């Protein structure tokens, strides 16, 4: 972490206060700070709310200025008409940063909401307070425990910037479930002081963040966004999911976060110029990040596909070729090493490779993977696997473990990028089994994606960024 960055102290504050926590929401904003290692203060003018905070071990005060110690960062959850008074207390107290959950500002379209937003914006700008929001869930940082009260919270390498609170919460959970947890998340809401470009600047220098994802409804300052995006994408992947692409969607974004939507053509051109990658869902960000966190480079578009059956092989070829990849026929020279081990009229080594009859033979699977790794025509290997559906201690479990061992062994000696696709099928293996498989492969540096279509999109996105980095010569 670069301590000199101006946003460092809102991601790593030394003390925090929560203004407006209430019994009716089970003191949720205080609970979100319970794992924070530094001092935590509850601020509420209503002293009947103090007992609940003190039951959590948090001391209460009627005002921020009553707290004798310094306060770095403040979470505000009070009615909109009260926020200017809280902001003044923050100014008087010398607070560094504020995150404001409160809504009811410009996103309402009302004259009063717009006036209140401009008032708190001006107060923050004139005083130098770093304001996150309003109309947001604010900052989540596993390093400090701030933002989520759970005891176990693993830090990962994906930073996420979101104009939607629910999108931020959902993304954190889904990324963690897929084995690629977040480094930090910002739910930025209306972004009237700190905008998406400010958070991009921070993530650009944050060493823990290796991939940046964004959910945007609009861009307030196009020049600042362009400069920050270009600088960040030169160092690490930036995956941008932007809504508001249609007239109806644009209207909805204006009423949610007050964002205005510009030309879609201009936006897509901006991403291309900066080297950022356009995506269309949280899943696509997670899938693409999974590959980018495990595949440092790709030399070309030629894929070697290994599938579980003939029908699945044709589907793989269809999906990947639609995304711009090539599925080249393997030359006789490339097929020789594989044929020397297993040759049968029932085996097609042309690419894609499949053989239902030999699928249970681990020697055959290892032979195919090694053959693709040695083939000069191939730049990367995509292996579709359908784990047997039986529970632990069943015969299926024995077969599952054998194939997984083969794949993990190959991953250690592979010289080309190796991506595993979990086949879409019904019924599928139990969720705990699939989770264990994904974890073990990811721990070995093998990206795992659910479904061929998702895998094809994610690999295309990853290749797009890796090619950009190679072209600009960025280390």
C-alpha positions, 0 to 999 in steps of 0.5 A: 500500500502506498501511504502517500496516496490521498485516499489511503487513510479512508481505506486504512483509517486509524479510527472510525465513527458511525453516526445514526446507527439504530436499534430498528436495523440491529445497529447494522452499521456498527456491526459492519465495523466490529472487526476494525482493529482501531477505535470505534465510536457510536454517535447518536443524539438519541441516548436511548440508542446508546445501550445497544451500541455499548452492548457491542462494546462500542462507546457512545457520544452525542456528537462527533466533536464530543469524542476526545480522540481524533477520528479519521473516517465517519459512516453517516446514516441519518436523514438527508436533511440532517446531513449538513449538520453532521458534515459541519461536525466532521469539519469541526472535528478534522475528519479525513473521510466520510461515507454517506449511506443517506439517500434523497439527493439528486437521484430523486430529481427533486429541487430539495434533494439537488440543493442538499446534495450541492450543499454537502458537496461544497462543504466537503470540497471547501474543507478537503473532506474525502466524501464517499457517496452519498446514496452508497454502502461505502468502503469494504476492506478485508485488510482492516475488517471494515465494511463486514462484521464477519470473523472470517474474511479472506482478502484477494486480488480483485478491486471493485468500484460500483455505483450500486450498493447491491451490486457491490455486495453481490459481487463480493459474495459471488467472487468469494464463492468462485475462489477469487475474493476481493481486495477492496470494494467501493460502493460509491453511489452518487459520487459527487466528490470522489468519483470513479476516476479517484478510485481508479487512481487508488487501485492503480497503485494498490499492490494487493489489487491485481485486477479492477472491476467496475459497475458504472451507470454513468461517467461524470467527468469524461476527461478525468475518467479517461486519464485514470482509466488509461493509466490504470489499464497500462498497469493492470486489467480493468473490466468495465460493466456499464449499464444505461446502454438503452433509452429505458436503462439510461432513464433508470440510472438517472433515478438511481444514482443521478448519473447521466449517460453519454454516447455508447459509441464514444464510451466503447471507443474510450475503453478501446483506446485505454486498453480496458475491457467491456463486459456485461455482467458480474459473472463475466468480470469474475470469470475474466479475472479468474483467468487473468489472475492465473494466466500471465500471457497468451501467445495467440488465438489457436486453441487445443480443445479437449472435451468429454464427448463428440457433441460437447466438442462441437459445442466447444468449437462453436462457442470459442470460434464465435469469440474469435479463436481458431481451432486448428487441425493438428498436423500428423507430426503433432498427432504422432506422440498421442497416437504412439500411446493410443491409436484407435478408429474411435479416437479423433486427434484432429482438434477438438479431441474427444473419445467417450470410450477412453474417457476413464483412462487417466493415461489417455487423458494425460497423453492428450494434454501432453500432446496438445502442450507439445503441438506447435499449432496450439497457443493454449489448452481448454479442457472441458471436464464433467465431474462424476456426480456421486457423493464422497466415498462413492465409486464416482468419487474415486474416479473424480479424484483420479481425473483431478490428480491427472489434471493437477499433475499436468498443470505442474508441467504444462508450458502453455496456458491451461484453462478448465471448463466445468461442463454444464450438465444435469444432474451435476455433482454436489455443490461442495464437491464442485467447490472443492474441485475449483479450490484445488485447481485454483490453488494450483494456478489453474483457472476454472470456469463454469460452462463453455459459453462463459469460458469462451467470453472470459478467455476472449476478454483475457486475451484482449487485455493480454494482447494490449499489454504485449502491444504497448510493451508494459511490464 
